[in-house]
Amino acid sequence: MEKSSLTALAREQLQMAKHAASGRSSDTVYGGHEHVLRQTVIAIMAGRELSEHENPGEATVHVLLGRVRLNGDGHSWEGSPGDLLIIPPARHSLEALEDSAVLLTVAKTGT
């Protein structure tokens, strides 16, 4: 069994994002390419985004710190700490309204 502090990981990734040219940083905390389930802490500085991309499978975003906006399928949803956003099965983007950290959970449905 392993244990991780998502709060500590979120803070660490925010520090790294502050110094990254992209204004983003991430670290996979569980799973990976060889697993169906993958969980990644992603930090995004205010005003930056993960540009529009395909959804690789069933996915959610759990907001750990800050505020974000998920855009997809002609709709947008805002999330604050504790909110769980269901990612639509379509192209989508995620923008940071404040310095933010999220836990992205993906269950790949294809090969």
C-alpha atoms as a printed R data frame, in Angstrom:
    type eleno elety resid chain resno       x      y       z
1   ATOM     1    CA   MET     A     1   0.000  0.000   0.000
2   ATOM     2    CA   GLU     A     2   1.160  3.528  -0.758
3   ATOM     3    CA   LYS     A     3  -0.040  6.863   0.556
4   ATOM     4    CA   SER     A     4   0.259 10.293  -1.047
5   ATOM     5    CA   SER     A     5  -0.688 13.743   0.207
6   ATOM     6    CA   LEU     A     6  -2.547 15.376  -2.671
7   ATOM     7    CA   THR     A     7  -2.343 18.713  -0.856
8   ATOM     8    CA   ALA     A     8   1.462 18.521  -0.661
9   ATOM     9    CA   LEU     A     9   1.708 17.339  -4.286
10  ATOM    10    CA   ALA     A    10  -0.563 20.181  -5.424
11  ATOM    11    CA   ARG     A    11   1.600 22.770  -3.638
12  ATOM    12    CA   GLU     A    12   4.777 21.244  -5.083
13  ATOM    13    CA   GLN     A    13   3.398 21.270  -8.630
14  ATOM    14    CA   LEU     A    14   2.223 24.890  -8.239
15  ATOM    15    CA   GLN     A    15   5.774 25.897  -7.259
16  ATOM    16    CA   MET     A    16   7.127 24.108 -10.338
17  ATOM    17    CA   ALA     A    17   4.471 25.679 -12.594
18  ATOM    18    CA   LYS     A    18   5.459 29.161 -11.392
19  ATOM    19    CA   HIS     A    19   8.942 28.613 -12.808
20  ATOM    20    CA   ALA     A    20   7.916 26.771 -15.995
21  ATOM    21    CA   ALA     A    21   7.735 28.713 -19.260
22  ATOM    22    CA   SER     A    22   4.384 27.037 -19.988
23  ATOM    23    CA   GLY     A    23   2.939 28.012 -16.604
24  ATOM    24    CA   ARG     A    24   2.040 24.345 -16.048
25  ATOM    25    CA   SER     A    25   3.448 21.324 -14.259
26  ATOM    26    CA   SER     A    26   2.210 17.793 -13.650
27  ATOM    27    CA   ASP     A    27   3.083 14.520 -11.984
28  ATOM    28    CA   THR     A    28   1.376 11.145 -12.368
29  ATOM    29    CA   VAL     A    29   0.594  9.833  -8.892
30  ATOM    30    CA   TYR     A    30  -0.989  6.541  -9.918
31  ATOM    31    CA   GLY     A    31  -1.095  4.400 -13.037
32  ATOM    32    CA   GLY     A    32   0.449  5.185 -16.355
33  ATOM    33    CA   HIS     A    33   0.514  3.986 -19.931
34  ATOM    34    CA   GLU     A    34   0.372  0.306 -18.943
35  ATOM    35    CA   HIS     A    35  -2.728  0.800 -16.738
36  ATOM    36    CA   VAL     A    36  -6.358  1.568 -17.534
37  ATOM    37    CA   LEU     A    37  -6.579  4.047 -14.631
38  ATOM    38    CA   ARG     A    38  -4.278  7.062 -14.429
39  ATOM    39    CA   GLN     A    39  -4.294  9.883 -11.868
40  ATOM    40    CA   THR     A    40  -2.236 13.018 -12.384
41  ATOM    41    CA   VAL     A    41  -1.854 16.184 -10.321
42  ATOM    42    CA   ILE     A    42  -1.761 19.140 -12.729
43  ATOM    43    CA   ALA     A    43  -0.908 22.707 -11.705
44  ATOM    44    CA   ILE     A    44  -1.783 25.630 -13.981
45  ATOM    45    CA   MET     A    45  -1.015 29.277 -13.301
46  ATOM    46    CA   ALA     A    46  -3.806 31.866 -13.581
47  ATOM    47    CA   GLY     A    47  -4.570 32.818 -17.168
48  ATOM    48    CA   ARG     A    48  -2.954 29.681 -18.621
49  ATOM    49    CA   GLU     A    49  -4.731 26.629 -19.993
50  ATOM    50    CA   LEU     A    50  -4.500 23.108 -21.279
51  ATOM    51    CA   SER     A    51  -5.563 23.815 -24.846
52  ATOM    52    CA   GLU     A    52  -8.346 21.887 -26.540
53  ATOM    53    CA   HIS     A    53  -7.591 18.169 -26.828
54  ATOM    54    CA   GLU     A    54  -9.354 14.811 -27.198
55  ATOM    55    CA   ASN     A    55 -10.686 12.858 -24.237
56  ATOM    56    CA   PRO     A    56  -8.803  9.518 -24.096
57  ATOM    57    CA   GLY     A    57 -11.552  7.806 -22.059
58  ATOM    58    CA   GLU     A    58 -13.755  8.371 -19.051
59  ATOM    59    CA   ALA     A    59 -12.276 11.263 -17.097
60  ATOM    60    CA   THR     A    60 -12.849 13.614 -14.173
61  ATOM    61    CA   VAL     A    61 -11.128 16.690 -12.748
62  ATOM    62    CA   HIS     A    62 -11.139 17.131  -8.957
63  ATOM    63    CA   VAL     A    63 -10.193 20.707  -8.067
64  ATOM    64    CA   LEU     A    64  -7.632 20.718  -5.245
65  ATOM    65    CA   LEU     A    65  -6.630 24.408  -5.167
66  ATOM    66    CA   GLY     A    66  -7.763 27.542  -7.017
67  ATOM    67    CA   ARG     A    67 -10.518 27.911  -9.615
68  ATOM    68    CA   VAL     A    68 -10.707 26.416 -13.103
69  ATOM    69    CA   ARG     A    69 -13.068 26.411 -16.082
70  ATOM    70    CA   LEU     A    70 -13.645 23.257 -18.123
71  ATOM    71    CA   ASN     A    71 -14.802 23.990 -21.674
72  ATOM    72    CA   GLY     A    72 -16.188 21.283 -23.914
73  ATOM    73    CA   ASP     A    73 -19.064 20.112 -26.028
74  ATOM    74    CA   GLY     A    74 -20.387 23.697 -26.331
75  ATOM    75    CA   HIS     A    75 -20.605 24.197 -22.542
76  ATOM    76    CA   SER     A    76 -18.388 25.400 -19.712
77  ATOM    77    CA   TRP     A    77 -18.269 24.518 -16.026
78  ATOM    78    CA   GLU     A    78 -16.385 26.315 -13.261
79  ATOM    79    CA   GLY     A    79 -14.842 24.438 -10.380
80  ATOM    80    CA   SER     A    80 -13.470 25.426  -6.953
81  ATOM    81    CA   PRO     A    81 -11.694 23.330  -4.301
82  ATOM    82    CA   GLY     A    82 -13.621 20.151  -3.614
83  ATOM    83    CA   ASP     A    83 -15.580 20.243  -6.894
84  ATOM    84    CA   LEU     A    84 -15.546 17.238  -9.210
85  ATOM    85    CA   LEU     A    85 -16.006 18.046 -12.901
86  ATOM    86    CA   ILE     A    86 -16.968 15.282 -15.329
87  ATOM    87    CA   ILE     A    87 -15.043 15.721 -18.576
88  ATOM    88    CA   PRO     A    88 -17.335 15.398 -21.605
89  ATOM    89    CA   PRO     A    89 -16.557 12.641 -24.156
90  ATOM    90    CA   ALA     A    90 -15.496 15.307 -26.673
91  ATOM    91    CA   ARG     A    91 -12.699 17.791 -27.329
92  ATOM    92    CA   HIS     A    92 -12.229 20.026 -24.302
93  ATOM    93    CA   SER     A    93  -9.881 22.514 -22.628
94  ATOM    94    CA   LEU     A    94  -9.120 23.486 -19.045
95  ATOM    95    CA   GLU     A    95  -8.262 27.048 -18.076
96  ATOM    96    CA   ALA     A    96  -7.037 28.379 -14.744
97  ATOM    97    CA   LEU     A    97  -9.033 31.328 -13.421
98  ATOM    98    CA   GLU     A    98  -6.597 31.463 -10.453
99  ATOM    99    CA   ASP     A    99  -3.349 29.611  -9.749
100 ATOM   100    CA   SER     A   100  -4.827 26.119  -9.562
101 ATOM   101    CA   ALA     A   101  -4.095 22.458  -9.008
102 ATOM   102    CA   VAL     A   102  -6.367 19.589 -10.015
103 ATOM   103    CA   LEU     A   103  -6.370 15.820  -9.852
104 ATOM   104    CA   LEU     A   104  -7.093 14.426 -13.315
105 ATOM   105    CA   THR     A   105  -8.406 10.865 -13.281
106 ATOM   106    CA   VAL     A   106  -8.645  8.998 -16.587
107 ATOM   107    CA   ALA     A   107  -9.827  5.476 -17.335
108 ATOM   108    CA   LYS     A   108  -8.704  4.764 -20.895
109 ATOM   109    CA   THR     A   109 -11.491  3.108 -22.862
110 ATOM   110    CA   GLY     A   110  -9.604  2.504 -26.130
111 ATOM   111    CA   THR     A   111  -6.308  0.949 -27.111
